């Protein structure tokens, strides 16, 4: 079983859930992965793509304006 954060998100999210977490469409994440537009790390096992919650949080932190 996957451990969950206090916000009830699992530690590893599928593309649809990761997109929802970021406020984007799943297609946007697919394009970013294909074009390597952003250095958003993901895990690929066969055809399944997963994103670690920590990587998504880091991605957001790096883009916060001060």
Legacy VTK file of the C-alpha trace (Angstrom):
# vtk DataFile Version 3.0
C-alpha trace
ASCII
DATASET POLYDATA
POINTS 66 float
0.000 0.000 0.000
1.237 3.480 -0.801
1.827 5.817 2.093
-0.161 9.020 1.992
0.605 12.594 2.916
-1.580 14.652 5.229
-3.380 15.978 2.137
-4.485 12.445 1.190
-2.304 12.348 -1.921
-0.227 9.197 -2.370
3.548 9.604 -2.601
3.468 8.569 -6.274
0.824 9.966 -8.626
-0.269 8.928 -12.088
-0.210 11.566 -14.828
-3.869 12.510 -14.395
-3.509 13.015 -10.635
-0.208 14.876 -11.023
-1.801 17.204 -13.562
-4.711 17.868 -11.206
-2.275 18.579 -8.369
-0.433 21.124 -10.550
-3.588 22.593 -12.078
-2.636 21.456 -15.585
-3.993 19.028 -18.138
-2.507 15.533 -18.434
-1.658 16.341 -22.061
0.509 19.248 -20.915
2.561 16.911 -18.731
2.840 14.448 -21.618
4.139 17.176 -23.936
6.602 18.398 -21.308
7.921 14.851 -20.855
8.264 14.359 -24.611
9.908 17.712 -25.353
11.807 17.935 -22.044
10.571 21.527 -21.762
10.903 21.469 -17.971
13.054 19.301 -15.764
10.052 17.661 -14.118
11.197 14.189 -13.137
8.936 11.216 -13.701
9.076 7.448 -13.366
8.280 5.259 -16.336
7.546 1.555 -15.922
6.463 0.096 -19.225
3.788 2.466 -20.492
2.869 3.722 -17.033
4.121 7.183 -16.061
4.247 8.244 -12.427
5.344 11.414 -10.651
6.702 11.560 -7.120
4.873 14.076 -4.966
8.208 15.419 -3.713
9.271 16.175 -7.304
6.002 18.005 -7.967
6.416 20.073 -4.808
10.018 20.891 -5.766
8.848 21.912 -9.251
6.338 24.335 -7.690
8.877 25.714 -5.190
11.386 26.454 -7.965
8.794 28.533 -9.794
7.574 30.672 -6.906
8.303 34.337 -7.457
9.769 36.223 -4.545
LINES 1 67
66 0 1 2 3 4 5 6 7 8 9 10 11 12 13 14 15 16 17 18 19 20 21 22 23 24 25 26 27 28 29 30 31 32 33 34 35 36 37 38 39 40 41 42 43 44 45 46 47 48 49 50 51 52 53 54 55 56 57 58 59 60 61 62 63 64 65
